[in-house]
Amino acid sequence: MEIAGAGLAGLATAIALAQRGWTVRMHEAAPDLREIGAGLYIWENGLRVLEAIDMYDKVEARAHRVPAFDVVDERYRLVHRMEFSEKPGERLFIVLRPELHRALVDYAQSLGVEIRTSSRVLSADPSGTIQLEDGSRRKADLVVGADGLNSAVRDSLGMLKRKRDLIDGAIRLLIPRRAEERTDPHFQRCIEYWRGPRRILYTPAGPDDVYLCLTAQATDEAAKEIPLDLDMWRRNFPRLVDALDRVTDETPARWDRFSMVKVRAWSQGRVAILGDALHAQPPNLGQGAGLGMQGGLALADALSRSPDVISGLARWKQTEQEIVAHTQRWTWLWGLSSAAFPHQMQRARSRFVSWMASRERVGRNVSRTAFHVPTGSVPIDS
C-alpha cells in the first residue's frame, strides 16, 4: 500500500497496517522527516491507540501527566476546571509533537515501513494509482491520503465538499521550563487565560519545556504579529509576564488560522483519506492528532475484518463517521464560547461558559471523544 504524508495520522496508520501484515510505503513531500509544532494533548482515546500499536510505554516515559486543566477569565476567576488522575480512563498527557513523531517514525521503520522523503504525491485515481511529482506512477491495493489540510489526494478525486477558514487562529511556542515549575503544583496544571477574545494556554510539556498557545481572532493584526509584540501580550496577561519574558525573537513561531474541512466521501475505489485531509478542525477539544491516529487504527482494524479492500473501507466509514462528525461539531461550538462573544458581553461570558460547562449534556458531549474507546483498541486497564 501507499500512504501520502508522514505526519502523526499517517504514521499511526502505517504502523497499525504493518502489524497486520501489510507492506507499506510512505511518501513525504518534505526533504526531512520532522514534525512542526510544539505541545500535543493526548487524551484517553489517543492513549488507547498508542497502547494498541505498542507505543504507549515509549510515550509515557517523556509525557507530562496533567493533574488539572483550568480556564481563568480576565479577572482571574475560575470559569471551568477539569481534573485528571493516573488511573486509566481519567488521564491526560502532554507530549512534544516532534518527540512523538520521531518515536513513530523509528517504530514504523523497525516494522519494515519504507518512508521516502522529497516524494510528493500529486494525485490518485480510484484504481489505487498515485502520480508522483517526479513523474513516476505507483499502483497499490490501497492508497491512503494523509497529506493534510490541503490534501492533493483528496482534491484530485473531488472529495472535498467545503474548506473554510474560521474566525480565529493561534501562535504556538515552546519556552524553557524553569526548575521551580517542575516542582510547584501550580505549574503542573494546564491553564487557559482569557483577555477578551485573546487567550493564552499555558501547558507544561515535559521536563524541559512549556508550551504556550496564543490565540486571537484573525482580524486582530497586533496579536498575529511575528516576532511577537511582547509588550502588548504582557499588558494583556500580567500573570504570564515571567513566561513571556522567555520568548525571544529567535523562538520559532508562526501564525496559523484555524480551518474546518467537510468532505463528500471518505474513499473512492481503493483510495481513502484520513487525518486533517478528512476532518481538519480547530483545536478547542485537542483532538486533531488523536482523532487522526484513532482513524488510522480503525482503518487497519476494518480491513483486517473484511474480505476485500472495498468492503473494508465501507466498514471503516460506518464505524467512524459519527464520532468524527460529533467531534468536529463540538470543537467548533466550544470554540465559539471564547472566540465569538461580542465585546460588550465579555463580562457575561464567564458566567455563561461556567454555566454551560456544568450542564451534564454539554460536559458529556465535549468530553465524549476524549474518552471514546477507539475501534481496534481495548481499554488500557483490561
Salt bridges, closest charged atoms under 4 A:
GLU2 OE2 - ARG25 NH2 2.58
GLU2 OE1 - HIS27 NE2 2.58
GLU35 OE2 - ARG97 NH1 3.08
GLU44 OE2 - ARG91 NE 3.00
GLU60 OE2 - ARG65 NH2 2.58
ASP70 OD1 - ARG81 NE 2.70
ASP70 OD2 - ARG189 NH1 2.35
ASP73 OD2 - ARG77 NE 2.83
GLU74 OE1 - ARG349 NH2 3.30
GLU99 OE2 - ARG62 NH2 2.96
ASP106 OD1 - ARG102 NH2 2.93
GLU114 OE1 - ARG25 NH1 3.73
GLU114 OE2 - ARG116 NE 2.49
ASP125 OD2 - ARG137 NH2 3.62
GLU133 OE2 - ARG120 NE 3.76
ASP155 OD1 - ARG154 NE 2.77
ASP168 OD2 - ARG199 NH2 3.51
GLU181 OE1 - ARG246 NH1 2.80
GLU192 OE1 - ARG199 NH1 3.80
ASP208 OD1 - ARG182 NH2 3.84
ASP220 OD2 - ARG198 NE 2.68
GLU221 OE2 - LYS224 NZ 3.52
ASP231 OD1 - ARG234 NH1 2.96
ASP242 OD1 - ARG178 NH2 3.13
ASP242 OD2 - ARG246 NH2 2.63
ASP245 OD1 - ARG234 NE 2.76
ASP256 OD2 - ARG172 NH1 3.99
ASP256 OD2 - ARG254 NE 2.99
ASP301 OD2 - ARG305 NE 3.00
GLU322 OE1 - ARG368 NH2 2.54
GLU360 OE2 - ARG364 NH1 3.80
